[in-house]
């Protein structure tokens, strides 16, 4: 390598630039998988096979009293007990099939060994975020598909009696409150009141969250609520990000802020929210994120996981390569659509 020309001593040329100058500062934006909002409204159920069945019981039979005639069940002395045809349990088996996806990247061993920062760890972090992004995309593909919902639990807000688009909500028309109340009422009717307001989450993306926060209905609702003082104090909550309380009309708000960049490498980024604008979901997820291994589940959507977020780092000594891989073998299914509601055309 040819030597450069001689130069006079100056204030910034008497040392060799290196990473230590900034205390080895690293800027990056990989998200911890545990920070994804998906964990707050989807329940996970480990499965033993990558394909199988789950059992769905007809919820309406449990409350069926044909024609409202309670006298059909009267048992008078000296008579045989009544046996009606509408008491029988009805069920069906529905199938699921998981899909295995691998998020892989190879690094040269020299690059890893000579780097003065954790290249392999940073790479693994990005792969894990990709896996969680795909999980979120797949879940919202399932939630957005009309065929996965009962018609009574999927509505354009303008078709709900007394309601309208949330962007036009005021303290006089209370479109948002009326919409949520109508959805909760339908969920209770569809689940024999097993799933109630306390079991639900209101899921919407940041654009929708910021829009409704500026509506007159929400502004006035906050003014008249005990949350107003905490907003003035700037308490740490969704106030500082979206201008919304943690709960709206008794239902926790979950702002799904996962992003996706659909641009190929080398092209300007095309960043957007995974969850679409102008929609909201009321979703049940009773209990913790992990579903019980047996027994009933009332979670609107369930993530069946045959293999969940396996992180591997493999050394190929022959080719002197290090392979980083995250593997996810999952599918999200609307296992209890009666326990949820899809709200469309919010603005």
C-alpha positions in Angstrom: 0.0 0.0 0.0 1.5 3.4 -1.0 2.2 5.8 1.8 0.3 9.1 1.8 1.9 12.5 1.5 3.5 14.2 4.5 1.2 16.6 6.3 1.5 19.2 9.0 0.4 18.4 12.6 -3.2 19.5 13.1 -5.8 19.2 15.7 -7.6 16.1 14.2 -4.8 14.2 12.4 -2.5 13.1 15.2 -4.5 9.9 16.1 -6.1 7.0 14.4 -9.9 7.1 14.5 -11.5 4.1 16.3 -14.7 3.0 17.9 -13.4 3.8 21.4 -13.8 7.5 20.7 -17.6 7.1 21.4 -17.2 4.6 24.2 -18.2 2.0 21.6 -21.6 3.5 21.1 -24.0 1.5 18.9 -27.2 2.8 17.4 -29.8 0.3 16.3 -33.5 -0.3 16.5 -34.1 -4.0 16.9 -37.0 -4.6 19.2 -37.0 -7.2 22.0 -39.6 -9.9 21.0 -41.2 -9.5 24.5 -42.0 -5.8 23.6 -44.4 -6.8 20.8 -48.0 -6.0 21.5 -49.2 -9.3 20.0 -48.4 -10.9 23.3 -51.2 -8.9 25.0 -54.1 -10.0 22.8 -53.2 -13.4 21.4 -53.0 -16.6 23.5 -50.4 -19.2 22.8 -51.0 -22.9 22.9 -48.1 -25.3 22.5 -49.1 -28.3 20.3 -47.5 -31.8 19.9 -48.1 -32.1 16.2 -47.8 -29.5 13.4 -51.4 -30.4 12.3 -54.4 -31.4 14.2 -57.9 -30.5 15.4 -59.4 -28.3 18.1 -63.0 -28.8 19.4 -65.6 -26.1 19.0 -68.9 -26.5 20.9 -72.1 -24.9 19.7 -72.4 -22.1 22.3 -76.1 -21.3 21.5 -77.5 -24.7 22.6 -76.6 -24.0 26.3 -79.0 -21.1 26.4 -81.7 -22.5 24.0 -85.2 -22.4 25.4 -87.3 -23.0 22.3 -89.8 -20.3 21.7 -89.1 -19.1 25.3 -91.5 -21.8 26.6 -90.1 -22.7 30.1 -93.2 -24.9 30.6 -91.7 -27.5 28.2 -89.5 -28.5 31.1 -92.2 -29.0 33.7 -92.2 -32.4 35.3 -95.4 -33.2 37.1 -95.7 -35.9 39.7 -96.6 -39.3 38.3 -95.3 -38.5 34.8 -92.1 -39.5 33.2 -89.4 -36.7 33.1 -89.6 -34.7 29.9 -87.0 -35.5 27.2 -86.6 -32.7 24.6 -84.7 -32.9 21.4 -83.1 -29.5 22.0 -80.9 -30.5 25.0 -78.3 -32.4 23.1 -74.7 -31.2 22.9 -73.5 -30.3 19.4 -69.8 -29.8 18.4 -67.5 -29.8 15.5 -63.8 -30.4 15.0 -61.8 -27.7 13.2 -58.3 -28.2 11.9 -55.1 -26.2 12.2 -51.8 -26.6 10.4 -48.6 -24.7 11.5 -46.0 -23.4 9.1 -42.3 -23.5 9.8 -40.3 -20.4 9.0 -36.6 -20.0 9.4 -34.9 -16.6 9.6 -31.2 -17.3 8.8 -28.1 -15.3 8.1 -24.5 -16.5 7.7 -21.5 -14.6 8.9 -17.8 -15.2 8.2 -15.9 -16.4 11.3 -13.2 -13.7 10.7 -15.8 -11.0 10.8 -17.2 -12.3 14.1 -13.9 -12.9 15.7 -12.2 -9.6 14.7 -15.2 -7.3 15.4 -14.9 -5.1 18.5 -18.7 -5.3 19.0 -21.1 -8.3 19.2 -21.9 -8.8 15.5 -23.5 -12.2 16.1 -25.7 -10.9 18.9 -26.9 -7.9 16.9 -27.7 -10.2 13.9 -29.6 -12.6 16.2 -31.6 -9.7 17.6 -32.7 -8.6 14.1 -33.7 -12.2 13.1 -35.8 -12.4 16.3 -37.5 -9.2 15.4 -38.2 -10.5 11.9 -39.8 -13.6 13.4 -42.1 -11.6 15.6 -43.0 -9.3 12.7 -44.0 -12.3 10.7 -46.0 -13.6 13.6 -47.9 -10.3 13.8 -48.5 -10.1 10.1 -49.9 -13.7 10.1 -52.1 -12.9 13.1 -53.6 -9.8 11.4 -54.1 -11.7 8.1 -56.3 -14.1 10.1 -58.1 -11.3 11.9 -58.8 -9.3 8.7 -60.3 -12.3 6.8 -64.1 -11.9 6.7 -64.6 -15.6 6.5 -63.1 -16.1 9.9 -65.8 -14.1 11.6 -69.5 -14.6 12.2 -71.4 -11.9 10.3 -72.9 -10.7 13.6 -69.5 -10.0 15.0 -68.0 -8.1 12.1 -69.5 -4.8 11.2 -69.0 -1.5 9.5 -69.5 1.0 12.3 -71.9 3.0 10.1 -74.2 0.0 10.1 -74.5 -0.2 13.9 -77.7 1.5 15.2 -77.0 4.9 16.5 -73.3 4.8 15.7 -71.1 6.3 13.0 -67.5 6.8 12.0 -65.3 7.4 15.0 -63.6 10.4 13.3 -67.0 12.2 13.7 -67.5 11.3 17.3 -68.6 14.0 19.7 -69.7 14.2 23.3 -73.3 14.6 21.9 -73.4 11.6 19.5 -70.9 9.4 21.5 -70.3 7.2 18.4 -67.3 5.5 19.9 -69.1 4.6 23.1 -72.2 3.3 21.3 -70.0 1.2 18.9 -68.1 -0.4 21.8 -71.3 -1.0 23.8 -72.9 -2.6 20.8 -69.9 -4.9 20.2 -69.7 -5.9 23.9 -73.5 -6.6 23.9 -73.1 -8.9 20.9 -70.1 -10.7 22.4 -72.1 -11.4 25.6 -75.1 -12.6 23.6 -72.9 -14.9 21.4 -71.1 -16.4 24.4 -74.0 -16.8 26.9 -72.4 -13.9 28.9 -69.3 -16.0 29.5 -67.1 -13.4 27.9 -67.6 -10.0 29.3 -66.2 -6.5 29.1 -63.5 -7.3 31.7 -62.1 -10.1 29.4 -61.7 -7.9 26.3 -59.0 -5.7 24.8 -59.5 -2.9 22.2 -56.8 -3.3 19.6 -56.0 -0.5 17.1 -52.9 0.9 15.3 -51.1 4.1 16.2 -52.7 6.1 13.4 -56.2 5.2 14.6 -55.2 5.7 18.2 -54.0 9.2 17.6 -57.0 10.1 15.5 -59.6 9.1 18.1 -57.6 10.8 20.8 -58.3 14.1 19.1 -62.1 13.5 18.7 -64.4 15.6 20.8 -65.9 12.6 22.4 -62.6 11.3 23.8 -61.4 14.8 24.8 -64.6 15.4 26.8 -64.6 11.9 28.2 -61.1 12.5 29.6 -62.0 15.9 31.0 -64.8 14.3 33.0 -62.8 11.2 34.1 -60.4 10.5 37.0 -57.7 10.1 34.4 -57.6 13.9 33.7 -55.2 14.7 36.6 -52.7 12.0 35.6 -52.6 13.5 32.1 -51.8 16.9 33.5 -49.0 15.3 35.6 -47.8 13.5 32.4 -47.8 10.1 34.1 -46.1 7.3 32.2 -48.8 5.6 30.2 -50.4 5.8 26.8 -51.0 9.5 27.5 -47.6 10.5 26.5 -47.6 8.5 23.2 -51.2 8.6 22.0 -53.2 10.8 24.2 -55.4 7.9 25.3 -56.1 6.4 28.8 -55.1 2.8 29.5 -58.8 1.9 29.4 -61.6 3.3 27.4 -65.1 2.7 28.6 -63.8 0.0 30.9 -61.8 -1.9 28.2 -57.9 -1.9 28.1 -56.5 -0.3 24.9 -53.7 -2.1 23.1 -52.0 -0.1 20.4 -50.5 -2.5 17.9 -47.3 -0.6 16.9 -45.4 -3.4 15.0 -43.9 -2.1 11.8 -43.0 -3.7 8.5 -40.5 -2.6 5.8 -41.6 -4.1 2.5 -38.8 -2.6 0.4 -36.0 -5.0 -0.9 -32.5 -4.5 0.3 -30.8 -1.5 -1.4 -34.0 0.3 -2.0 -35.5 3.2 0.0 -37.4 1.9 3.1 -41.1 1.4 2.8 -42.2 1.4 6.4 -45.8 0.9 7.5 -47.8 -0.4 10.4 -48.6 -4.1 10.3 -52.1 -3.5 11.4 -54.2 -1.6 8.9 -55.7 1.9 9.5 -59.4 2.5 10.3 -60.1 -0.8 11.9 -60.3 -2.0 15.5 -60.8 -5.3 17.2 -62.3 -6.3 20.5 -60.5 -9.5 21.4 -60.8 -11.7 24.4 -57.7 -13.2 26.0 -58.7 -14.4 29.5 -55.8 -15.3 31.7 -52.1 -15.2 30.8 -50.5 -15.4 27.4 -50.1 -19.2 27.6 -53.3 -21.2 27.2 -54.0 -24.0 29.6 -52.8 -27.4 28.3 -56.3 -28.8 28.5 -59.8 -27.6 29.0 -61.8 -24.8 27.4 -60.3 -21.6 26.1 -62.2 -18.4 25.4 -59.4 -16.5 23.6 -60.7 -15.0 20.4 -57.5 -15.9 18.6 -55.0 -18.6 19.4 -51.5 -19.1 18.2 -50.7 -22.8 17.9 -47.0 -23.3 18.3 -45.3 -26.5 17.4 -41.9 -24.9 17.7 -41.6 -21.5 19.2 -38.8 -19.0 18.5 -35.9 -21.4 18.6 -32.6 -19.4 18.5 -29.5 -21.2 17.1 -25.9 -20.3 16.4 -24.0 -22.9 14.4 -20.3 -23.0 13.6 -19.3 -24.5 10.3 -15.6 -25.1 10.8 -15.0 -26.6 7.4 -16.2 -23.4 5.7 -15.4 -21.1 8.6 -18.9 -19.7 8.8 -21.3 -18.9 11.6 -25.0 -19.4 10.9 -27.5 -17.5 13.0 -31.1 -18.9 12.8 -34.4 -18.2 14.5 -37.1 -20.8 13.8 -40.8 -20.4 14.3 -43.4 -23.1 13.5 -46.8 -21.5 14.2 -50.2 -20.5 13.0 -52.8 -18.1 14.4 -56.4 -19.2 14.2 -59.6 -17.5 15.3 -60.6 -20.3 17.7 -63.5 -18.4 19.3 -64.7 -15.7 16.9 -67.9 -15.3 19.0 -65.6 -13.9 21.7 -64.5 -11.0 19.6 -65.7 -8.3 17.3 -64.2 -6.7 14.2 -65.0 -3.0 13.7 -64.5 -1.5 10.2 -64.6 1.9 8.5 -63.7 3.9 11.6 -62.8 6.9 9.4 
